[in-house]
């Protein structure tokens, strides 16, 4: 009799486990209708390109290697306290996670240092788009008195010409140049290196056809992101970076961000009334890791930034569920820089 009861107990438990397993499996299954719906939402995006070429700057192994050495070199700042990597840390998603970054003498800049990852694919560089590409951008901070504070081009070129390693590296990168150590060659080498800093993620796997790359929650977050209207400014391969937009279409942005200083955006450069409070619509690749947010780094939390953008640009008050869904999707955009871009560890 005891054996009979034991058998019945085991059979009952097995049946219950089977039902639970089937129920769980059924709950996690995405229907064909849902898959089609998610694919429709995904049409707003594109796979991240595998390269970021510049027809005016041929990418060679020698030039990229030179650019990497320059990128990490503190000698590019006046007092040798700063490198490009100081504010755009390759090991930290291309940022320093500071609202604004300290320069060569410790003074702070006025705008947040955006990630250098995927920057070569942007429509232009800096928050106000004042430089056309990463080559032009690379030369700006070096000569900026608040940033790397090199007094002029001749100063840094004279410094580099005294370094034997640079004599070799510049000659290898620019073999056709009689005098290869020039400021243009310096910026083009850094630009070449930055063009390798592309960070594909599992979202690209999904866009490329791997339907299992994202979880049901991540796919649902993508649909919410699209349905809310975020793709108005943040779509395509970068989810942004392709246009300029006024920050605060429906309300003064500083009322939402509590910014200490009201920044006029592109207007500072162009003096065109239409550019007042206009900034480049920043890409959302690696957005979870590149806090704090906005041009002044005034907001630290991703959830807060999502809510602020919805109100400022779309005049929408998102629910907590919507914010959570969107941030769940945004986290799928995290990708790693090529290991070759990192400094070799001992």
N, C-alpha and C positions, 0 to 999 in steps of 0.2 A: 504493500500500500504506500509506504514511504517513497518507494521508487517511482510509483505512479504520480504522486504529488510533485516530486522533484522534476519529473519529465514535463508535467503540465506547466510548472513554474518557468522552466527554461524555455518552453515553446511560447508561452505568453510573452516573456521578455523579448524573445527573438522577433515575434510578430510586432510588438510595440516598437522595437528598434527599426524594423523594416519600414513601418509606417512613418516613423519620424524621419528616417533617412530619405524616403520618397518625398515626404512633404517638404523637407529642407531643400532637396534637389529641385522640386517643382518651384519653390519660392525664388530660387536663385536663377532659374532659367529665364532667358530673355526671349520673348515671343518674336515671331517674324515681323509682326506689325511694329513692335518697339524698335527692332533692328533697323527697319526702313526709316523710322522716324529719326533715329540717331544719325543715320547716314545722311539724311537731309540736313540736319544741323551741322554735320561735319563738312558739308559743302562750302561753308563759310571760311574754311581754313585751307592750308596747303602744307605739304611736307617741307620741312626746313631744307634749303639747298645744301648740297655737300661741299660746295666751294663758294668763295666770294671774290671772284677775280676783278682786277682793275686793268683794263687794256693798256694803261699808261704806266703800270708798275708790275712787270713780269715777276711772278713768284718763283724763286729758285731756292734750293736748299740752303745755299750760302747766304742769300739775303735774309731768309727767315731766321737763320742761326744768328746772324749779326743783330737783327731786330730783337731777338730774344735777349741777347747779352745786354743790349742798350736798355731794354725795358726794365731790367732788374738792377740797373747801375745807378747808385746814388750820386755818382759824379755828374749826372745830368742836372743836378741842382747846385745852386751857388755855394752853399756851405756843406754840400755832400751829405745832406740829411734825408733827401727824398729821392725816390725813383718813381717811375710810372706805377710800379707794383704797390707802392705805399698806399695810394688811394684806390687802386684797381687791382686788388689782390687776386691773383690767378687761383690760389688755393682756397679762396673764399668767394667763389662765384663772381669774381671781378669787381668786388666792392670792398669798402672798409666798414660798412654798417654804422657810419656816423652821419648825423644830419648834414653837416658840411665838413670838409676836410681841412686839416692843418697844413700850412705851407712850409717852406724852407725855414722861415724864422718863427714858426709857431702860430702865425696869424691865420684866421679862418676865412675860407672862401664864402661866397654869398649863395651858392647853389650846391645842391647835393651832387656828389660824384656818381654818375650812373655806371652800371656795369659795362665793361668793355666786351663782354661776351656777345657775339652776334652783331656787334656794333657796325661792322663793315657792311652789313646788309641794310642799314638804315637809309632813309631818304637823304639825310644830312646829319651833321654832328652837333653836339651840345643841345641843351634844352631849347635854345632859341634858333638852332639850325644855322648858325653863322658860318660854319665850315662845311664844305661840300663832301668831304670824305675823311677816312681815318688817317690818310697821309697828311692832309692839311691840319687835321686836329692834333696830330702828334707833336707838331711844332709849337702849338699855342701855349700849353702849360709850362713848357721849358722857359719861355721868355716872359711869362706872366709874373709881375713883381710880387703878387700875393701867393703864387704857387711855388714854382721851382726857382724863380728869381734870378735866372741867368741874365746878365745885363744886356748881352747882344749875341748875335750868331758867331761873331769872330771869337768871343770869349770861350764858348764851348768847343769850337773847332780847334782852337789852339790847345785847349786842355786835352782833347782826345788824340791829337797828333803826337803827344808826348808819351802815349801808351802803346807799347810794342804790340800788345794783343790786338788793338784796334787797327794798327797798320796792316796786320795780316788779314783780319776779318774784312775790312773795307776793300782791300785789294782783291780778295776772293769774291766778294759780293758784286763788285763793279770792275771786272777785269778790263773793260774797254776804256776806263777813265784814267787819264794820266795822273790826276790828283783826285783820288776817290773819296777822301774825307771831306765832304761838304755838308752843309746843313740840309740841303734837299735830299741827299743820299741818306742822311741820318733819319729824316722823317719818313722817307719811303721804306727804309728797312724796318722801322717800328711798325709802319702800316702793314707791311708784308706779314710780319709776325702776327699782328692783330687779325689779319684775314684768315688765320688758321683757327681762331677761337670760336668755332661753331659748336653748339651744344644740342644735338638731337636728343629727344627723350622718348619715353614710351608712347607719348601722344602721336609722334611721327610713325611709330610702328602701327598704330591703329589706322592712321590716315593712309598708310601704305597697303592696308588690306588685312592686317592681323586683327580680326574681330575680338580676340581674347586678350588683347593688350591692355584694355581698360576694364575695370570692374563696372558692375551695374550702377553703383553709386557715382562713379566718375563720369559715366556716360550720361546719367541723369543730370549731373552738374553741368556738363557741356550744353545740354539742351536748355537748362535754366539760364545759363549765360547768354545763349543766343536769343531766347524768348524775351528776356529782360531788355535786350537792346545793346549789350556791351559791344557787339560786333560793329556798331556804327563807327567806332574809332579803333577797335582792337580786333582785327581779323587778319586773314592771310597767313603767310608762313611764320611771321614774327608775332602775330597778334598785336599789331601796332607798328610804330616806327615809319609809317608811310605818309603821314599827313600832319598838319598843324591844326590845333583846335583851341578855342577859348576855354580856359579853365574857369568854370562858373557860368554856364549858359543860363541857368535858372536862378542862381543865387550867388552872392559874393563868395568866392572860394574861401577867403580868410575867416568868414563866419563859421565855416565848417571845420577848418583845419587849425584854427587859433594861431595862425602864423604870426610870428613876431614882427615881420616886415612884409609889406605888400609889394610884391614883385610885378612889374609891368610886362614881363615876358619879352616877346619879340619886339615889342614897341621900343625897347631900349636900344635895339640895333637899327630898326628901320624908320622909326619915328612916324610910322603910318598909323592913323587912328584905328584901322581895322585890325591891327596887330596888338592892341592893348589887351593884356592878360592872356595872350596866345602863347602856347608852348607846343613843342613836338609831342605828339601822342606816343608815349613811350611803349615799347614792346613789353609783353608780359612773360616772355621766356624767363624762367628762373625767378619769377616774381616772389615766391615764398621766401627765397633766400636773400633777396636784395633790398631788404628794409634798411632804413626807414623810407617812407614813400613821399612822392611829389617833389617838386623842384627844390623845396627847402628842407626836405627831410622832416617835415613837421608831424608826420603820423607814423607810428611804429607798427601798429597791428594791421595785418592784412585784412581781417574782417572789417575793421574800421575804415580802411581805404576803399574797400568795395562799397560799403554803405555810403561813404562820402561821394564817390563817383556817381553812384546811381542818383543821388539827390542833386548834385551839382550839374550834371550833364543831361540827365533824363527826367528830372523832377519826380523821382520815384522813391518811395519809402519801402525798402525791402524788408521782408519778414526775416526772422532769425533762421528759419528753414532755408529760405532762398540764399541767404549769405553763406550758410554752411555748405549748401550744394555747390555754389559757385567756387568757393575756396577749395573744396574737394577736387573740383576739376582743375583749377589753376595749379595745384600741386603736381599734376601730371606733366607740367611743362618744365620740371627740373631736369637738367641734363649736365653732363660732365664735360669739361674742356679736355682736349687731347692730352694724354699723359706727357707727351713730348713738350708741352708748353710749361710744365712745372719745372722748378729748379731741382736738379739732381740732389738727392739726400745722401749724406755720407754712409 
